[in-house]
Structure formats: C-alpha cells, structure tokens
C-alpha cells in the first residue's frame, strides 16, 4: 500500500507536529505543575488583569466552553479568580498565580530553546509564521 499521500497531507503532518510539540511542551512545563495551556492562560491573565473570558478564548483559539473549563480548574487551584461585571466575566490573577509567573516564563523559554536548537532559529520562526498565516487563511 502506498502511504506517500500521508506525507503530503496537511491534516496528517500538522497533527504529527502537534503531537510532537505537545509532548515537548508537557515535558518543559512539568516543573510548573500545569499543562502548557494552563501555564499560558495564567501568563496571559497575569499580564492583563481583568481580561475577559471572551478575549482569552479568542487569543488562545479555544471555544468559550473549553476556556470556562480551564478557568474552573485554575480557579480551584487558586491561580486565577473570576469577577462578573454585568454579562462579562473578567479573570484576575491571584497572588499564587503571580508567584508562578517566572516559573511559567522559564518553561516557555526552555520549550522555545529546545525546538529552536533542533530546527534552527530561521526555520522555527518561518514555520510559526507560515502556520499562523495558513490558519488565518483557512479560518
């Protein structure tokens, strides 16, 4: 059976890359005690206290219901807190969440360094840029 079509299939190749990157990210974020997604949410909230859940879901490209589950978990760990303002839900960092900022930044930095060491700086930047542009076009 000819499997060559898989190597020219954007669906297959992006999923393969996603699995590899997820594994690397989980390894680098292990010291934070969080998954990479939780780490990035905390980092965004720390950087923009009072950010709306709607804006967070847009920045992270996740469905609002998915983000709500993430925020529920982070709130139960006392890393963020929600405040309702009319119909808008705002998310704020906690002291505990702020204390993790440097650990999260270091995990993100190690991840970046790790894949850049393998791919090279130019390829890494171009791949990110090309994937971002393709995502925007396909949406």
Order of alpha helices (4+ residues) and beta strands (2+ residues): alpha-alpha-alpha-beta-alpha-alpha-beta-beta-alpha-alpha-alpha
